[in-house]
Amino acid sequence: MDTVPSPLAPETIVTPAPVAGVRLATRACGVRYRDRTDVLLALFDPGTTVAGVLTQSATRSAPVEWCAAGLRGGAARALVVNSGNANAFTGLRGVSSVENIAAAAAAVAGCKPEEVFVSSTGTIGEFLPDARITGPLPEMAAAARPDAWVEAARAIMTTDTYPKTATSQCRIGDAVVTLSGIAKGSGMIAPDMATMLAYVATDAALPPEVLKALLVPAADASFNSITVDGDTSTSDTLLLFATGKADHPPVTSADDPAQASFRAALDALLLDLAHQVVRDGEGASRFVEIRVTGAETDRAARRIGLTIGNSPLVKTAIAGADANWGRIVMAVGKAGEKADRDRLAIHIGGARVCESGLAVPDYDETPVAAHMQGREILIEVDVGVGSGRATVWTCDLTHGYIDINADYRT
C-alpha cells in the first residue's frame, strides 16, 4: 500500500510483545485489495476467555451479530478478520459467509465454530467472497507465529495510513503479565462502543465476567471518547482475549486489588490505540484534546465534548488555524446538555479566551493563534453548572477527508 503516513503518525511503530498462547498469520487473499495482505488469522490456546463490546448501530453487520452470540459463551480459540469488505447489509448470504468462515477456522483450530470470532471491515453492501478467505486458512494456521503482531495490524487496514499497535506489561501478584493489541480505524469514527476494529490479547488468567467488567469502563474512557467524523460504523468491534498462561493467583472479581495494575495497563493500552486512531483520521493535520468541566454529569460533559469535536465549523476552523472561539460557544449551546451562558469559560492552549459570558477584557489572540498553528491543540471548556468532567479527542477536518471518501470505492 503506497500511502503517505498521516503527519500525526508516531515516529516508530511499536512491535507488540508476544503473548503466550497466541499465534498470528496474515495472507493476501484478494478480498478486495491487490498485492497486499487483507486477512488475519489469530489462534488461541485452549482455555482462552474473551469479552467484547460491539457497535450499537441498528444496521450492524453479520460478523458483529456472530461475535455477539459468541461472547455469550465466553470462550475463544480463533479470530478471523478481513479488510476491504464489511459484509454488512448483505442479508442471509452475509450470514452464510460468516458461518462458512467460522466453520473453516474451527476445523484448523480444533474447536467449535462458536469459539471462532469473525470481523470484516470495508465497503458496505457487497457480498463477501468468503471462499478466498476459507481456502488459505490451513496454510495460514501452519504458518502462524507469536511475533506477527505488526503484520496483523497491517492486514486489517483500510484507509489507515499506518498500523496501530500497542503493548504493555504489569503484575498480578508476583507474576508478570503481558498485554498486546492492534486496532484499525481512520474514518467512520464516532463509536458507541469502541472503534471500527480493535483486538487485545493478554496471558492473564481472567474469567470472561471479569474481563467484561474491566473492558467496558476502559472502552468508555478511550474508544467511546474519540471522534473523527461523527459517524458510527456498522462493524465496530473490540475484543479482549485472555489465554490464562500467566502464573498468578486466581482473580474472581474486577474489584480484586491484585489486578489493579492490570486495570491500569489495560486502560492505558486502549487509550493509546484510540489516540492512534484519531491521529490517523482521514485527512487529519491536527490532534485535538477537548477537556470539559463544570457539566451536570460526567456523561453530559462527554456529550458536550463530542459535540464540539464533531462540529464541522469547529473542525474546519482548527484546520485553518483560526482561533474562532465563537464556534466553540455555538457547539456547547447545541449539545443538548445544561450549560450556563454567563458562567461559560474557554481556554485555548492554556490562554484564557472568554468567561462570564464575555470575551475576557484583556484578550490577546496572539498566543492563541500561535497555538492553533501547532499539531497538538488543547481546548478547555467549563460550562458552569456542576462537577461533571470528561476529556475527548478528535482531529481537524481538511479537504483530504473529502478526497479520501469521495474516491473510497473507485
SULHU-V539511 format. One record per residue. PHI is phi as a letter, one per 20 degrees, with the letter a starting at -180 (NA if undefined). OMEGA is omega in whole degrees, 0 to 359 (* if undefined). D_CENTER is the distance of its C-alpha to the mean C-alpha in Angstrom with 2 decimals. Layout:
phi = [PHI	PHI]
omega = [OMEGA	OMEGA]
d_center = [D_CENTER	D_CENTER]
This chain:
phi = [NA	e	d	f	f	g	f	e	f	f	f	c	e	f	e	f	f	g	d	g	n	c	c	c	b	c	b	e	d	m	g	b	e	d	m	b	f	b	c	d	d	d	d	c	f	g	n	f	d	b	b	a	c	c	g	e	g	f	d	f	f	f	f	f	f	f	f	g	f	f	f	f	e	m	c	b	c	b	c	c	c	c	d	o	b	e	l	d	l	c	l	f	f	f	f	f	f	f	f	f	f	f	f	f	f	f	f	e	e	m	b	e	g	f	e	d	d	c	c	c	b	q	f	e	n	d	f	e	f	f	f	f	e	f	g	f	g	f	f	f	f	f	e	f	c	f	d	e	f	f	f	f	f	f	f	e	f	d	e	g	d	b	f	d	c	b	b	b	c	b	c	d	m	e	e	e	d	d	c	c	b	c	b	c	q	b	c	l	d	b	f	d	a	b	d	f	b	b	c	c	c	b	e	f	d	c	f	g	f	f	g	f	f	e	f	f	f	f	f	f	e	c	f	e	d	c	b	d	c	n	d	e	f	f	d	g	b	c	c	c	d	c	e	m	e	f	e	c	g	g	d	d	b	f	e	f	g	f	d	g	f	f	g	f	f	f	g	f	f	f	f	g	f	f	f	f	f	f	f	d	g	g	m	f	c	b	e	c	d	d	d	d	c	m	e	f	b	f	f	f	f	f	f	f	f	f	f	f	f	e	f	g	f	f	f	f	f	f	g	e	l	e	e	e	f	f	f	f	g	g	f	g	f	e	f	n	d	f	b	d	g	e	d	f	c	c	c	c	m	n	e	f	d	b	a	l	m	b	f	f	g	d	g	d	f	g	f	f	f	f	f	f	f	e	e	d	d	d	c	c	c	d	e	m	c	a	d	f	b	a	c	c	c	b	c	f	c	d	f	g	f	f	g	f	e	f	d	g	e	d]
omega = [181	182	177	181	176	176	179	182	176	181	178	176	180	174	182	178	174	177	181	180	180	173	187	175	177	181	171	186	178	178	172	185	175	173	173	179	182	177	177	170	174	179	182	179	176	181	180	176	184	170	181	170	191	181	175	177	177	179	185	190	177	177	179	178	178	179	180	178	181	181	178	178	175	181	181	174	181	175	176	180	172	174	177	182	186	186	178	183	182	173	183	178	177	177	179	179	178	179	178	180	181	179	181	179	178	179	181	180	182	184	175	176	180	178	176	178	187	175	176	178	181	184	178	171	178	181	182	176	191	178	177	179	185	182	183	187	178	178	178	179	180	183	186	184	178	189	186	185	181	176	179	180	179	185	183	180	169	177	176	177	176	178	184	186	176	179	182	173	178	178	165	191	179	184	173	183	181	171	175	183	176	176	170	180	182	175	187	184	166	195	168	176	187	171	183	177	175	182	179	176	177	176	176	177	185	178	185	181	176	177	181	181	177	187	186	179	178	177	180	184	182	184	177	180	177	173	172	188	178	183	180	183	172	192	186	182	173	182	178	182	178	186	179	183	180	184	179	179	180	175	185	182	177	180	180	181	182	183	179	179	178	179	181	180	179	179	183	182	179	178	177	180	180	178	179	177	180	181	177	178	185	179	187	175	180	177	189	174	182	179	180	176	176	180	181	178	176	179	177	179	179	179	177	180	180	176	175	184	180	183	177	180	177	185	179	174	178	179	180	181	182	182	184	185	176	178	176	176	179	184	176	183	183	187	180	178	181	175	180	183	186	173	182	178	180	170	175	182	180	181	179	184	180	177	178	175	182	167	180	186	183	185	177	184	186	180	178	179	178	178	182	178	185	178	184	184	178	176	179	184	172	186	165	181	184	183	180	180	177	174	176	184	179	177	179	181	183	177	178	178	179	182	183	187	176	183	191	185	184	*]
d_center = [21.46	23.24	20.52	21.05	18.17	16.80	19.19	16.39	15.41	16.18	19.81	19.21	16.65	16.50	18.01	16.63	19.57	20.81	20.36	23.62	23.61	20.85	21.84	19.98	21.40	20.58	22.94	23.67	24.59	24.98	22.80	22.63	22.48	25.56	25.98	22.39	20.57	18.66	18.72	17.36	19.34	18.57	21.56	21.79	25.13	26.92	26.06	22.28	20.63	17.27	15.28	12.29	10.92	11.00	11.15	14.19	15.30	19.03	18.89	16.35	17.09	19.47	17.05	15.05	18.53	19.48	16.64	17.58	21.11	20.39	18.55	21.85	23.56	21.31	22.28	20.64	22.42	20.44	17.25	17.67	15.13	16.48	15.45	17.69	18.38	16.30	19.28	18.83	22.01	24.11	26.19	27.95	27.69	23.91	24.45	27.07	24.84	22.36	25.42	26.87	23.86	23.67	27.43	27.51	24.85	26.67	29.84	28.66	26.94	29.92	28.23	27.98	25.81	24.26	22.84	20.97	17.41	16.74	13.90	14.60	13.04	15.33	18.32	19.05	22.60	23.75	25.02	23.35	25.94	25.14	28.28	26.81	24.14	26.45	29.28	27.78	26.20	29.34	29.49	25.83	26.39	29.45	27.66	24.61	24.23	22.58	21.73	19.96	16.39	16.29	17.90	15.38	12.50	14.93	15.84	12.63	12.47	13.81	14.23	12.24	14.92	14.00	12.38	9.56	11.07	11.94	14.85	16.92	20.13	21.76	24.75	25.59	29.31	30.73	28.30	25.73	22.37	19.71	15.92	14.10	10.67	9.00	5.96	6.83	6.60	9.41	10.98	11.01	8.25	9.62	7.93	10.53	8.71	5.00	3.14	5.93	6.16	5.62	9.07	10.94	14.73	17.44	21.21	21.69	23.91	22.29	23.07	20.48	21.39	20.75	17.35	16.46	18.07	16.09	12.62	12.92	13.80	11.35	8.40	10.71	11.19	7.79	4.90	8.19	9.72	8.27	9.85	11.13	13.68	13.83	13.22	11.43	11.11	13.57	11.46	8.19	8.31	7.33	10.58	12.46	15.79	18.80	21.78	24.31	25.93	26.05	29.47	28.96	30.63	29.26	26.64	27.14	25.47	22.28	24.87	26.69	27.23	27.08	23.30	22.68	21.84	19.30	17.62	17.53	16.21	13.31	12.52	12.84	10.85	7.60	8.57	9.40	6.27	4.75	8.27	8.42	6.30	8.82	11.54	11.29	11.60	14.35	17.58	16.35	19.01	18.21	15.49	16.31	16.23	17.80	19.57	21.33	24.21	27.22	25.54	26.98	24.09	20.72	19.18	21.48	20.43	16.75	18.00	20.26	17.70	15.42	18.72	19.59	16.31	16.61	20.32	21.42	24.43	22.64	20.21	23.17	25.29	22.83	22.83	26.61	26.79	28.71	29.09	29.54	28.73	30.35	27.24	25.37	28.27	27.98	24.30	25.10	28.00	26.20	23.36	25.56	25.63	28.69	29.44	32.81	33.71	36.45	34.32	31.27	30.59	28.32	27.84	26.32	25.98	27.99	30.85	32.18	32.23	33.42	34.48	36.72	36.14	37.43	36.69	37.86	41.52	41.08	37.82	37.58	34.90	35.49	33.01	30.37	30.92	30.71	27.35	26.04	27.02	24.53	21.02	19.74	20.60	21.06	22.05	23.50	24.81	27.07	28.02	30.93	30.98	29.63	27.66	24.11	21.52	17.83	15.80	13.18	11.97	12.50	14.46	17.81	18.94	21.28	23.36	21.10	18.62	21.67	22.80	19.64	19.34	23.12	23.43	20.42	22.77	25.69]
